[in-house]
């Protein structure tokens, strides 16, 4: 008997699942999801219809009959069942889609309002109907119903607590607070980051926690930022109280600090700390979004898996991977959601595995697929393998053992996960005219994707010392932003996240900027990761082939040139920031600096041992010829100015780089560079020193003859235009540090001066601070460089992911998320700083030896 007990304790969760499959508990269901992947879903996992029925026809969800085609689909993914019934979603075109309630949980409570709305307490919405617009069976709108009984229950709750009148007044006061938020105020968010001691204690009581040390992280309301300790590569903890709900409210997206992302080298999904997928475009980065709640609310598309009651959550990546784990702690137990996207072979898949850690946790699932950037409601039906969602040319299939139903144009369900159990959800996308993709085993896919990422990280040949954890996370992020079929790299995962909340600086960064990608390739080269450099060069040669005068600053991930800029009027924008844009009008701008960045990375590839083929040299030759003949022309500049073209100093510096690298590549190939190249290189250099330097300002300025500062000139010593120890380089760095910083972060330029044609404020553009770090490190100012680096590195969230900008006063991330340019600048700064530290240590050892 004792031996049998030992064997029982040593059994794996999968062995337990097999045993439960062969000998199920009464009423339990156990279904395979994928080949060989078995889970146990207890009786509580069976979702009931709102009226208590559990048979087809008793509620708005009808399971499709099994057909012969379904059998074929199970056997070999062949055939497609004919559509029959809808799954609780209105697609008859009668009126706008119903907008359900929006849970105001934790920091989600800080929402901007589209309307004053109607607010209620938890008790008022105990049955999920009060404060919610729904439809009768005939599609007409109705309100109230059982919700009034719930409201009465809420009043009785106050009476039970000893003072019914006092309880009612509390509910009314809570309602007033919701309405105040709906008028444009900011509701209180109760998280670890908010210095609200009473709120923290309330949440701890709700989940059964004890006393805690006060968190060192502080923020106010939705404008949350995180203090990460030494480096932003650890976990973050957030408490979600689930206190109240408000209807008709927009801006439910979380602060950017509370997002991670996963990807498959074709696209990526943003996932919040409360368990929601807020952004996903399929089939590639720049395609239409099917989850767009990031730029609106849950009605624009979301996929939420989270505990049904109050919880704390932490997020972290599995080491050296892009597998994201969100761990929930509740009063009854702990569970985590493991999110990842298998490395793409043909179809995009998002896999979410709920794993019980201890005790038991009641979980809720809400899937709201909205194609066409949150606008198009899909045709939803049950099929043999799960639930099918179709809109025009695209379709999705959700496979899970959890029973789901349609409710208020959402697909919902609930289940209980126990210690050692894993409950999978596999969302696959495919062409609607073709059968769904083959089944997969979520657990095998998880093991495979972990192994893939770790093998890739191991190809790095250089280490960054104390900054290695942050550097590895940045490299993984850059790789995840790469479109594998072509080698192109997008600038960011998102569009229209504001540089100034409520303003119009909202741009689409889901395209390949030559500048950003060139810097990224340099980062890969610095780590000895040559495959990424070769892949990007292949993309580059295809994208810019043709007339050098027609080279664009950005292209689609496949090399597309037409990137029309449109505005999506139906999306309210992140925190009400409009317009929401797709496409980018900057594709038609003339920016001289991109020629220099492309020429520079091609030269660095030669230095790394990647010899240029005939096509690469031909492109470099005509790029150089073009710059030689055009460097005197004004351009739109690195900051994509939407105003009058100018003779930007940085653009002229990079024109010099383009010619200089052309000469050097020619020399490396044994080819004599034209004399015109040598002459033009000297002319550009002299012009910058004469017209770009302003003695009274004590710096290289934004444009020839200007007195305005511009952080882009910090690149001059980094590209070899001027020696880092040159007095002009040192004075420029000191002047910018003194006069162009905000809260210790370097700004691009003075944004309200009107030079960019917009004149609105913005946060600090993070790469600029890292450029200053590089300057200081090269000048031997190691201690000062470290101060700036440590401060800037904390602008990443706790997962180590940077956005484009940071607002130091309000301590929040701004701009598009998972920003390649920022990660690249951080990598270069970390490398420069580590080398400077080593040089200082070597110097100290030499002095001691002497």
VOGU-3710 file (C-alpha; in Angstrom, 3 decimals, decimal comma):
1> xxxxxxxxxx> 0,000/0,000/0,000  2,800/2,367/0,865  4,420/1,805/-2,534  1,131/2,482/-4,273  0,802/5,769/-2,373  4,283/6,804/-3,468  3,500/5,964/-7,066  0,263/7,932/-6,829  2,118/11,009/-5,555  4,689/10,734/-8,360
11> xxxxxxxxxx> 2,109/10,665/-11,127  2,135/13,611/-13,498  -0,895/15,836/-14,171  -1,154/14,224/-17,612  -1,326/10,752/-16,044  -4,038/11,984/-13,702  -5,890/13,372/-16,711  -5,667/10,026/-18,489  -7,026/8,295/-15,410  -9,925/10,750/-15,186
21> xxxxxxxxxx> -10,631/10,242/-18,869  -10,908/6,469/-18,436  -12,771/6,702/-15,113  -14,572/10,061/-15,140  -16,358/11,460/-12,130  -20,142/11,566/-12,427  -21,144/14,568/-14,527  -17,593/15,531/-15,425  -16,539/16,132/-19,024  -13,130/15,386/-20,467
31> xxxxxxxxxx> -12,413/16,146/-24,095  -9,188/15,984/-26,071  -7,910/19,269/-27,463  -5,299/18,433/-30,012  -3,635/15,115/-30,371  -2,681/13,686/-27,022  -3,554/16,790/-25,000  -6,056/15,913/-22,306  -7,580/18,131/-19,667  -10,128/17,667/-16,922
41> xxxxxxxxxx> -12,987/20,121/-16,736  -15,082/19,662/-13,614  -18,894/19,786/-13,594  -18,843/23,483/-12,636  -17,240/24,215/-15,986  -20,490/23,567/-17,830  -21,948/26,998/-18,674  -25,683/27,354/-18,115  -28,126/29,422/-20,106  -29,291/32,642/-18,454
51> xxxxxxxxxx> -32,700/31,166/-17,714  -31,240/28,047/-16,149  -31,704/25,744/-19,124  -28,893/23,664/-20,450  -30,396/22,227/-23,614  -30,288/23,517/-27,144  -33,217/25,813/-27,769  -33,582/26,980/-24,159  -31,303/29,977/-24,648  -29,770/31,965/-27,500
61> xxxxxxxxxx> -27,059/29,396/-28,176  -27,820/26,422/-30,389  -25,261/23,752/-31,069  -24,937/22,833/-34,685  -25,842/19,280/-35,591  -22,935/17,030/-36,338  -22,580/16,462/-40,041  -20,607/14,124/-42,212  -18,325/17,027/-43,024  -17,546/17,426/-39,331
71> xxxxxxxxxx> -16,369/13,833/-39,192  -14,127/14,509/-42,152  -12,817/17,639/-40,446  -11,901/15,710/-37,304  -10,214/12,993/-39,302  -8,095/15,108/-41,590  -9,214/18,723/-41,487  -11,051/18,208/-44,769  -14,479/19,626/-45,539  -16,400/22,426/-43,951
81> xxxxxxxxxx> -19,855/22,104/-42,321  -22,549/24,320/-43,713  -23,414/27,268/-41,439  -26,623/26,757/-39,549  -27,164/28,589/-36,285  -25,875/31,751/-34,670  -24,207/31,653/-31,278  -25,824/34,491/-29,435  -24,563/37,133/-31,845  -26,851/39,449/-33,800
91> xxxxxxxxxx> -25,859/39,625/-37,466  -29,186/40,576/-39,002  -28,091/44,186/-39,425  -30,909/45,598/-37,315  -29,257/48,449/-35,478  -25,851/48,779/-33,925  -24,360/45,962/-31,885  -25,415/45,918/-28,258  -22,863/47,344/-25,868  -22,599/45,318/-22,689
101> xxxxxxxxxx> -21,330/46,504/-19,357  -17,678/47,212/-18,913  -16,192/45,885/-15,709  -14,345/48,634/-13,887  -11,690/46,494/-12,279  -8,607/48,028/-10,730  -7,090/50,577/-13,065  -9,692/49,796/-15,700  -11,931/52,023/-13,569  -10,175/55,083/-14,941
111> xxxxxxxxxx> -12,084/55,370/-18,195  -13,018/58,337/-20,274  -16,705/58,686/-20,985  -18,586/58,652/-24,232  -21,747/59,436/-22,358  -22,729/60,048/-18,756  -23,864/56,427/-18,615  -25,494/54,437/-15,880  -23,564/53,104/-12,925  -24,212/50,377/-10,433
121> xxxxxxxxxx> -22,623/48,374/-7,667  -21,698/44,730/-7,656  -24,958/43,894/-5,931  -26,988/45,776/-8,535  -25,510/43,651/-11,289  -25,483/40,353/-9,444  -27,274/38,616/-12,308  -25,467/40,507/-15,043  -28,499/42,310/-16,446  -28,922/45,644/-14,661
131> xxxxxxxxxx> -27,074/48,494/-16,342  -26,836/46,516/-19,565  -28,424/46,960/-22,953  -29,536/43,670/-24,438  -31,997/42,393/-26,989  -35,151/40,364/-26,879  -35,449/37,382/-29,100  -36,856/39,649/-31,795  -33,888/42,012/-31,600  -35,678/44,859/-29,793
141> xxxxxxxxxx> -33,879/46,604/-26,954  -34,861/45,902/-23,372  -33,601/47,015/-19,997  -33,926/46,055/-16,391  -35,530/42,698/-15,781  -33,977/40,653/-13,047  -31,546/43,449/-12,416  -34,172/45,243/-10,335  -34,328/42,240/-8,062  -30,553/42,427/-7,742
151> xxxxxxxxxx> -30,830/46,103/-6,844  -33,255/45,216/-4,108  -30,824/42,584/-2,954  -28,148/45,254/-2,736  -30,370/47,367/-0,509  -31,140/44,350/1,653  -27,404/43,754/1,957  -27,026/47,176/3,505  -29,816/46,380/5,934  -28,243/43,067/6,854
161> xxxxxxxxxx> -25,055/44,910/7,730  -26,921/46,863/10,363  -28,028/50,024/8,595  -30,020/49,655/5,360  -30,200/53,390/4,848  -26,458/53,727/5,248  -25,865/50,909/2,754  -28,164/52,576/0,237  -26,360/55,893/0,670  -23,027/54,124/0,060
171> xxxxxxxxxx> -24,355/52,651/-3,158  -25,593/56,041/-4,284  -22,260/57,633/-3,453  -20,495/54,940/-5,438  -22,804/55,652/-8,325  -22,000/59,346/-8,137  -18,284/58,517/-8,351  -18,911/56,451/-11,468  -20,875/59,269/-13,038  -18,112/61,702/-12,208
181> xxxxxxxxxx> -15,679/59,447/-14,051  -18,113/59,331/-16,937  -18,075/63,117/-17,158  -14,350/63,015/-17,855  -12,828/62,659/-14,413  -10,536/59,870/-13,332  -11,881/57,077/-11,152  -9,631/55,742/-8,434  -7,562/52,732/-9,341  -6,650/50,412/-6,542
191> xxxxxxxxxx> -3,417/48,681/-7,465  -0,019/48,073/-5,946  1,183/51,194/-7,672  -1,290/53,616/-6,147  -0,504/55,060/-2,778  -4,001/54,325/-1,465  -3,488/52,480/1,796  -7,180/51,946/2,449  -7,655/50,617/-1,062  -4,746/48,219/-0,667
201> xxxxxxxxxx> -6,121/46,923/2,609  -9,566/46,514/1,082  -8,218/44,373/-1,744  -6,056/42,327/0,639  -9,128/41,625/2,723  -11,075/40,633/-0,392  -8,543/37,995/-1,430  -7,748/36,872/2,070  -4,238/38,299/2,209  -2,401/39,467/5,284
211> xxxxxxxxxx> -0,355/42,560/5,996  2,179/43,560/3,391  5,089/45,894/3,277  4,171/49,098/1,452  5,126/48,929/-2,212  7,907/51,177/-3,419  5,937/51,750/-6,589  3,820/54,856/-6,652  1,541/56,429/-9,197  -1,791/58,190/-9,371
221> xxxxxxxxxx> -4,946/56,901/-11,014  -4,452/55,666/-14,551  -1,197/57,478/-14,984  0,699/54,597/-13,458  4,384/54,002/-13,803  6,590/51,466/-12,156  9,832/51,696/-10,227  11,597/48,489/-11,115  14,473/48,287/-8,692  17,805/47,683/-10,361
231> xxxxxxxxxx> 16,529/46,590/-13,771  13,071/46,213/-15,277  13,158/42,473/-15,872  11,224/41,136/-12,914  7,595/40,608/-12,084  4,932/43,189/-11,445  2,025/42,788/-9,077  -1,344/44,429/-9,552  -4,420/44,174/-7,386  -7,839/44,159/-9,005
241> xxxxxxxxxx> -10,706/44,901/-6,677  -13,688/44,561/-9,025  -15,567/47,303/-7,219  -18,098/48,764/-9,630  -19,244/48,972/-13,221  -20,161/51,829/-15,532  -21,906/51,574/-18,887  -21,194/53,476/-22,093  -17,651/54,323/-21,071  -14,640/54,347/-23,381
251> xxxxxxxxxx> -10,898/54,162/-22,841  -10,909/50,916/-20,888  -7,375/50,035/-21,948  -4,830/49,670/-19,158  -1,734/51,822/-18,728  0,973/50,596/-21,093  3,040/49,570/-18,088  0,611/46,720/-17,562  0,980/44,976/-20,910  3,174/42,231/-22,238
261> xxxxxxxxxx> 3,094/40,781/-25,715  3,566/37,493/-27,529  4,240/36,875/-31,208  4,977/34,367/-33,968  7,355/36,393/-36,231  4,390/37,449/-38,373  2,310/39,414/-35,869  1,903/39,933/-32,135  -0,735/40,193/-29,415  -0,751/42,600/-26,461
271> xxxxxxxxxx> -1,967/40,996/-23,229  -2,851/42,935/-20,088  -2,149/42,086/-16,474  -5,863/41,459/-15,926  -5,858/38,655/-18,486  -7,195/40,396/-21,610  -5,860/40,302/-25,152  -6,241/43,952/-26,142  -4,545/44,044/-29,563  -3,946/41,522/-32,317
281> xxxxxxxxxx> -3,717/41,947/-36,093  -3,942/38,931/-38,402  -2,413/37,567/-40,475  0,490/40,029/-40,157  1,596/43,095/-38,215  -0,006/45,682/-40,517  -3,247/43,774/-41,153  -6,637/44,671/-39,683  -6,994/44,122/-35,942  -9,453/41,544/-34,630
291> xxxxxxxxxx> -8,835/42,591/-31,019  -8,799/46,396/-30,760  -9,985/47,188/-27,240  -6,612/48,906/-26,770  -7,985/51,756/-28,883  -11,562/51,571/-27,632  -13,319/49,260/-25,237  -14,236/45,602/-24,969  -16,882/45,973/-27,674  -14,009/46,556/-30,135
301> xxxxxxxxxx> -12,587/43,115/-29,480  -10,969/41,369/-26,524  -10,223/37,885/-25,195  -10,271/37,817/-21,402  -9,478/34,871/-19,138  -9,359/35,799/-15,464  -10,726/34,846/-12,031  -14,366/35,635/-11,459  -13,680/37,525/-8,214  -11,041/39,844/-6,743
311> xxxxxxxxxx> -7,441/38,893/-7,381  -3,835/39,962/-7,507  -1,901/39,355/-10,676  1,755/39,192/-11,640  3,237/38,954/-15,110  6,575/37,561/-16,175  8,175/35,928/-19,178  9,501/32,406/-19,129  13,255/33,034/-19,143  14,750/33,739/-22,566
321> xxxxxxxxxx> 11,426/33,264/-24,375  8,377/35,170/-25,554  6,076/32,976/-23,448  4,095/35,218/-21,092  2,740/34,021/-17,750  0,040/35,912/-15,855  -0,402/34,535/-12,345  -3,595/35,191/-10,394  -3,914/34,918/-6,610  -7,414/34,688/-5,144
331> xxxxxxxxxx> -8,840/33,794/-1,767  -9,364/30,179/-2,851  -6,167/29,466/-4,732  -3,677/30,451/-7,391  -3,693/29,901/-11,150  -1,815/31,236/-14,127  -2,533/31,854/-17,791  0,306/30,871/-20,110  0,143/32,829/-23,366  2,170/32,234/-26,508
341> xxxxxxxxxx> 1,969/32,062/-30,281  3,645/29,061/-31,918  6,320/30,031/-34,443  4,298/30,354/-37,628  4,323/27,652/-40,247  1,164/28,626/-42,088  -1,625/29,705/-39,737  -1,669/32,261/-36,943  -2,525/30,736/-33,574  -2,886/32,215/-30,113
351> xxxxxxxxxx> -2,619/29,588/-27,379  -3,766/30,294/-23,823  -3,320/27,593/-21,183  -4,859/28,018/-17,734  -2,886/26,086/-15,121  -3,945/25,495/-11,528  -1,115/26,175/-9,082  -2,772/25,666/-5,711  -6,272/25,275/-4,344  -8,989/25,987/-6,871
361> xxxxxxxxxx> -9,830/29,107/-8,844  -13,118/29,977/-10,525  -12,304/31,447/-13,927  -14,346/33,381/-16,462  -13,841/33,550/-20,230  -15,063/36,325/-22,509  -14,216/36,245/-26,199  -15,264/39,215/-28,312  -13,850/38,898/-31,797  -14,297/42,068/-33,834
371> xxxxxxxxxx> -12,635/42,126/-37,222  -11,912/45,237/-39,318  -10,313/47,111/-36,391  -13,095/46,437/-33,926  -16,039/47,145/-36,206  -17,227/43,925/-37,875  -19,159/41,410/-35,796  -18,494/37,845/-36,969  -20,917/35,094/-37,834  -20,476/32,656/-34,947
381> xxxxxxxxxx> -21,551/29,029/-34,892  -20,766/25,800/-33,143  -18,843/23,163/-35,046  -17,516/19,791/-33,995  -14,123/21,147/-32,921  -15,357/24,236/-31,113  -16,649/27,634/-32,197  -16,233/29,140/-35,646  -16,092/32,889/-36,353  -16,382/34,188/-39,927
391> xxxxxxxxxx> -16,268/37,650/-41,480  -15,669/37,838/-45,215  -12,317/36,336/-46,181  -11,084/35,569/-42,657  -12,207/32,973/-40,149  -11,190/31,860/-36,677  -11,684/28,643/-34,746  -11,653/28,461/-30,947  -10,959/25,030/-29,476  -11,348/24,369/-25,753
401> xxxxxxxxxx> -12,963/21,750/-23,499  -14,787/24,504/-21,628  -18,487/24,823/-22,459  -19,154/28,247/-23,966  -22,319/30,107/-24,890  -23,280/33,272/-26,710  -24,427/36,194/-24,614  -24,808/39,836/-25,621  -22,773/39,284/-28,779  -19,945/37,723/-26,834
411> xxxxxxxxxx> -18,835/34,145/-26,353  -18,594/33,435/-22,637  -18,068/30,612/-20,198  -16,804/29,721/-16,746  -14,887/26,870/-15,206  -12,900/25,881/-12,138  -9,236/24,964/-12,373  -7,640/22,871/-9,668  -4,031/22,346/-8,693  -2,123/20,481/-11,386
421> xxxxxxxxxx> -4,764/20,897/-14,083  -4,261/22,618/-17,410  -7,178/23,926/-19,444  -6,236/25,035/-22,983  -7,751/27,559/-25,373  -6,469/27,515/-28,950  -7,585/30,329/-31,258  -6,579/29,634/-34,871  -7,041/31,886/-37,910  -7,476/30,804/-41,526
431> xxxxxxxxxx> -9,013/31,759/-44,861  -12,770/31,419/-44,633  -12,982/29,565/-47,950  -10,608/26,856/-46,697  -10,923/24,230/-43,957  -9,582/25,156/-40,525  -5,962/24,281/-39,745  -4,919/20,961/-38,282  -5,296/20,270/-34,599  -2,320/20,950/-32,377
441> xxxxxxxxxx> -1,320/19,734/-28,939  -1,016/22,905/-26,815  1,461/21,331/-24,406  3,752/20,098/-27,166  3,531/23,515/-28,854  4,467/25,181/-25,566  7,548/22,995/-25,196  8,461/23,648/-28,821  8,191/27,426/-28,649  10,229/27,576/-25,428
451> xxxxxxxxxx> 12,969/25,513/-27,056  12,892/27,637/-30,229  13,369/30,943/-28,409  16,096/29,618/-26,137  18,041/28,232/-29,071  17,785/31,575/-30,820  18,934/33,539/-27,755  21,910/31,173/-27,446  23,193/32,317/-30,861  24,242/35,628/-29,293
461> xxxxxxxxxx> 28,032/35,758/-29,079  28,475/38,892/-26,960  27,430/39,601/-23,371  26,603/42,974/-21,815  27,723/42,355/-18,253  25,347/43,688/-15,621  22,921/44,768/-18,350  22,626/41,304/-19,878  19,048/40,507/-18,667  17,671/43,730/-20,092
471> xxxxxxxxxx> 19,693/43,294/-23,279  18,359/39,781/-23,824  14,783/40,938/-23,405  15,391/43,715/-25,931  16,904/41,307/-28,440  13,906/38,986/-28,082  11,596/41,960/-28,588  13,440/43,012/-31,757  13,331/39,483/-33,116  9,596/39,316/-32,365
481> xxxxxxxxxx> 9,056/42,503/-34,387  10,667/40,883/-37,430  8,448/39,600/-40,233  10,018/36,208/-40,903  8,921/35,698/-44,535  10,838/38,776/-45,735  13,238/39,811/-42,951  11,604/43,241/-42,598  11,237/44,697/-39,104  8,300/46,816/-37,984
491> xxxxxxxxxx> 8,912/49,902/-35,865  6,333/48,856/-33,265  3,482/46,471/-32,637  0,754/49,107/-32,494  -0,841/52,121/-34,107  -2,152/55,383/-32,664  -0,969/55,078/-29,072  -0,634/58,780/-28,250  2,546/60,723/-27,611  0,292/63,157/-25,754
501> xxxxxxxxxx> -2,927/61,600/-24,380  -5,914/63,413/-25,802  -3,808/64,971/-28,560  -3,378/64,185/-32,247  0,194/62,831/-32,216  -1,083/59,341/-32,934  0,743/57,473/-35,706  0,813/54,001/-37,203  4,200/52,329/-36,614  3,416/48,846/-37,968
511> xxxxxxxxxx> 5,692/49,306/-40,959  9,377/48,958/-41,794  11,360/52,189/-41,401  14,757/51,956/-43,058  16,285/53,972/-40,233  14,902/51,932/-37,344  15,671/48,617/-39,009  19,209/49,686/-39,893  19,919/50,525/-36,258  18,391/47,193/-35,216
521> xxxxxxxxxx> 20,609/45,270/-37,623  23,608/47,016/-36,100  22,475/45,724/-32,701  22,267/42,179/-34,037  25,700/42,541/-35,647  27,143/43,691/-32,332  25,967/40,400/-30,817  27,325/38,303/-33,675  23,803/37,406/-34,899  24,523/37,520/-38,621
531> xxxxxxxxxx> 21,454/35,658/-39,900  19,185/38,567/-38,972  21,495/40,978/-40,816  21,478/38,838/-43,955  17,690/38,497/-43,879  17,213/42,261/-43,528  19,651/42,973/-46,353  17,598/40,684/-48,590  14,439/42,583/-47,663  16,203/45,915/-48,253
541> xxxxxxxxxx> 17,486/45,029/-51,707  14,015/44,007/-52,804  12,237/46,967/-51,198  14,410/49,796/-52,532  15,247/48,281/-55,919  14,841/50,795/-58,723  15,487/54,521/-58,963  17,361/55,942/-55,944  15,215/59,071/-56,162  12,164/56,962/-55,357
551> xxxxxxxxxx> 13,495/55,398/-52,162  10,985/55,759/-49,336  11,681/56,078/-45,639  9,269/53,245/-44,852  7,705/50,231/-46,529  5,247/47,479/-45,750  6,590/44,288/-44,223  6,543/42,718/-47,665  8,224/45,746/-49,260  4,958/47,457/-50,262
561> xxxxxxxxxx> 5,289/51,119/-51,204  1,720/52,354/-51,049  0,993/53,073/-47,365  -2,059/55,377/-47,511  -2,958/57,076/-44,239  -6,581/56,708/-43,127  -8,541/57,622/-40,004  -10,846/55,120/-38,270  -13,729/57,220/-37,014  -15,470/54,403/-35,132
571> xxxxxxxxxx> -12,599/53,905/-32,674  -12,487/56,408/-29,771  -8,733/55,990/-29,337  -6,532/55,179/-26,377  -7,736/57,393/-23,529  -9,843/59,286/-26,048  -6,876/60,225/-28,242  -8,013/60,838/-31,784  -7,661/60,374/-34,642  -6,924/56,667/-34,807
581> xxxxxxxxxx> -4,772/56,241/-37,907  -3,850/53,292/-40,100  -1,178/53,761/-42,721  1,406/56,513/-42,553  1,627/59,587/-44,759  5,316/59,990/-43,935  6,010/57,310/-46,557  6,036/60,096/-49,138  8,529/62,323/-47,314  12,096/63,014/-48,343
591> xxxxxxxxxx> 14,473/62,313/-45,469  18,125/62,537/-46,383  19,303/60,742/-43,252  17,922/57,319/-44,276  20,529/57,095/-47,042  23,211/57,436/-44,406  21,690/54,852/-42,093  21,344/52,301/-44,892  24,901/52,925/-46,135  26,236/52,657/-42,594
601> xxxxxxxxxx> 24,680/49,271/-41,869  25,830/47,886/-45,230  29,363/48,951/-44,309  29,056/47,376/-40,859  27,966/44,127/-42,475  31,132/44,164/-44,554  33,186/44,686/-41,386  31,346/41,746/-39,768  32,410/39,480/-42,636  29,238/39,598/-44,736
611> xxxxxxxxxx> 30,625/40,439/-48,134  28,335/42,429/-50,438  27,136/40,599/-53,498  26,862/42,322/-56,856  23,346/43,600/-56,145  24,268/45,023/-52,732  27,246/46,924/-54,163  25,184/48,219/-57,064  22,588/49,626/-54,668  25,249/51,207/-52,460
621> xxxxxxxxxx> 26,856/52,791/-55,497  23,711/54,477/-56,781  22,698/55,525/-53,252  26,040/57,285/-52,910  25,718/58,921/-56,314  22,279/60,227/-55,366  23,480/61,752/-52,092  26,463/63,363/-53,795  24,100/65,160/-56,161  21,329/65,941/-53,640
631> xxxxxxxxxx> 22,858/66,717/-50,235  22,338/70,468/-50,652  18,541/70,063/-50,814  16,353/70,664/-47,723  14,413/67,682/-46,401  11,733/66,658/-43,871  14,254/65,406/-41,322  14,490/62,464/-38,953  11,436/63,619/-36,999  9,213/63,528/-40,080
641> xxxxxxxxxx> 8,307/67,202/-39,822  4,901/67,975/-41,277  5,906/71,537/-41,923  8,308/73,346/-44,232  11,436/71,478/-45,305  14,694/72,698/-43,805  18,428/72,124/-43,947  18,489/69,930/-40,850  21,936/69,487/-39,348  21,391/65,815/-38,589
651> xxxxxxxxxx> 20,335/65,164/-42,185  23,565/66,720/-43,443  25,618/64,651/-40,982  23,983/61,491/-42,309  24,561/62,620/-45,894  28,253/62,692/-44,983  27,871/59,162/-43,534  26,273/57,905/-46,774  29,194/59,161/-48,872  31,849/58,108/-46,365
661> xxxxxxxxxx> 30,525/54,534/-46,173  30,295/54,342/-49,936  33,979/55,194/-50,156  34,888/52,629/-47,486  32,896/49,789/-49,054  34,541/50,541/-52,394  37,950/50,359/-50,765  37,039/47,066/-49,066  36,035/45,619/-52,443  39,169/46,830/-54,129
671> xxxxxxxxxx> 37,232/49,316/-56,252  38,406/52,897/-56,698  35,761/55,340/-55,494  34,973/58,242/-57,860  36,781/61,479/-57,079  33,381/63,196/-56,833  32,643/61,092/-53,760  35,800/62,221/-51,972  35,143/65,857/-52,842  31,499/65,752/-51,724
681> xxxxxxxxxx> 32,429/64,085/-48,436  34,794/66,955/-47,596  32,253/69,569/-48,672  29,469/68,188/-46,500  31,745/67,946/-43,487  32,880/71,541/-43,851  29,319/72,806/-44,325  28,102/71,148/-41,105  30,972/72,517/-39,053  30,423/76,009/-40,433
691> xxxxxxxxxx> 26,626/76,282/-40,594  25,440/73,623/-38,164  27,550/74,783/-35,214  26,317/77,763/-33,193  28,923/79,203/-30,859  26,472/81,322/-28,862  24,266/78,311/-28,201  27,267/76,117/-27,522  25,994/73,224/-29,626  25,241/71,878/-33,040
701> xxxxxxxxxx> 21,712/73,126/-33,631  18,617/71,721/-35,260  19,121/73,313/-38,673  21,670/75,471/-40,465  21,539/78,984/-39,004  19,053/77,968/-36,274  19,329/78,503/-32,517  17,009/75,617/-31,654  18,378/72,473/-30,043  17,751/69,022/-31,456
711> xxxxxxxxxx> 18,814/65,754/-29,811  19,444/64,126/-33,197  22,820/65,861/-33,413  23,967/63,648/-30,529  24,473/61,021/-33,234  27,380/62,989/-34,773  30,132/61,390/-32,644  28,353/58,018/-32,685  28,631/57,724/-36,476  32,193/58,994/-36,633
721> xxxxxxxxxx> 31,435/62,457/-38,018  33,303/64,083/-35,138  35,532/62,724/-32,382  33,657/62,217/-29,078  36,375/64,189/-27,284  36,135/67,138/-29,673  35,182/70,219/-27,613  32,166/70,793/-29,855  30,889/67,269/-29,199  31,378/67,685/-25,447
731> xxxxxxxxxx> 29,697/71,104/-25,373  26,771/69,831/-27,430  26,169/66,958/-25,012  26,352/69,249/-21,989  24,073/71,871/-23,554  21,434/69,314/-24,456  21,660/67,727/-20,992  21,159/71,149/-19,444  18,563/72,723/-21,745  16,688/69,945/-23,572
741> xxxxxxxxxx> 15,773/67,608/-20,740  12,632/67,084/-18,729  12,836/65,166/-15,479  16,216/63,788/-16,494  15,010/62,587/-19,900  16,165/64,114/-23,185  13,499/65,510/-25,504  13,775/65,417/-29,297  13,328/69,182/-29,566  10,968/71,750/-28,086
751> xxxxxxxxxx> 7,658/70,287/-29,326  5,512/73,368/-28,749  7,761/75,656/-30,804  5,783/74,856/-33,932  8,704/73,565/-35,977  6,975/70,237/-36,660  3,714/71,690/-37,926  1,774/70,308/-34,945  2,807/72,359/-31,927  1,372/69,973/-29,306
761> xxxxxxxxxx> 3,296/68,678/-26,269  4,719/65,167/-26,096  6,716/62,950/-23,791  10,458/62,430/-23,874  11,565/60,379/-26,885  13,486/57,597/-25,143  16,206/56,907/-27,753  17,497/60,459/-27,249  18,401/59,767/-23,625  20,268/56,626/-24,639
771> xxxxxxxxxx> 22,147/58,635/-27,287  23,281/60,979/-24,533  24,439/57,944/-22,535  26,564/56,828/-25,486  28,099/60,279/-25,812  28,989/60,445/-22,118  30,368/56,896/-22,143  32,598/57,635/-25,134  33,816/60,802/-23,395  34,751/58,844/-20,279
781> xxxxxxxxxx> 31,991/60,343/-18,144  31,001/56,873/-16,921  29,313/57,847/-13,658  27,100/60,457/-15,298  26,301/58,052/-18,131  25,226/55,408/-15,633  22,839/57,824/-13,951  21,095/58,570/-17,233  21,090/54,910/-18,236  19,585/53,682/-14,979
791> xxxxxxxxxx> 16,885/56,328/-15,154  16,036/55,610/-18,787  16,066/51,832/-18,315  13,358/52,197/-15,689  11,105/53,701/-18,331  10,555/50,132/-19,504  7,750/48,244/-17,843  8,486/45,466/-15,372  8,755/42,989/-18,235  11,569/44,998/-19,840
801> xxxxxxxxxx> 9,526/46,352/-22,755  9,861/49,969/-23,873  7,382/52,237/-25,571  8,370/55,157/-27,778  8,229/57,911/-25,162  8,038/58,496/-21,428  6,366/61,259/-19,451  8,635/61,782/-16,413  6,291/64,142/-14,555  3,410/61,700/-14,610
811> xxxxxxxxxx> 5,740/58,690/-14,759  3,983/56,888/-17,567  4,795/55,277/-20,895  3,584/57,031/-24,036  3,556/56,354/-27,750  3,494/53,093/-29,620  4,366/49,981/-27,673  7,204/47,523/-28,062  9,120/50,252/-29,864  12,064/48,857/-31,828
821> xxxxxxxxxx> 13,956/52,166/-31,969  13,995/52,464/-28,164  15,173/48,892/-27,638  17,917/49,395/-30,225  19,123/52,621/-28,614  19,147/50,931/-25,208  21,267/48,069/-26,567  23,800/50,450/-28,097  23,941/52,487/-24,884  24,391/49,386/-22,723
831> xxxxxxxxxx> 27,197/48,183/-24,982  28,961/51,543/-24,933  28,563/51,874/-21,183  29,866/48,377/-20,471  32,893/49,002/-22,676  33,529/52,306/-20,901  33,333/50,562/-17,528  35,809/47,938/-18,717  38,173/50,634/-20,012  38,013/52,417/-16,670
841> xxxxxxxxxx> 38,727/49,178/-14,797  41,660/48,454/-17,094  43,015/51,953/-16,500  42,737/51,540/-12,746  44,567/48,207/-12,875  47,360/49,760/-14,949  47,744/52,613/-12,481  47,837/50,197/-9,555  50,409/48,072/-11,369  52,566/51,114/-12,010
//
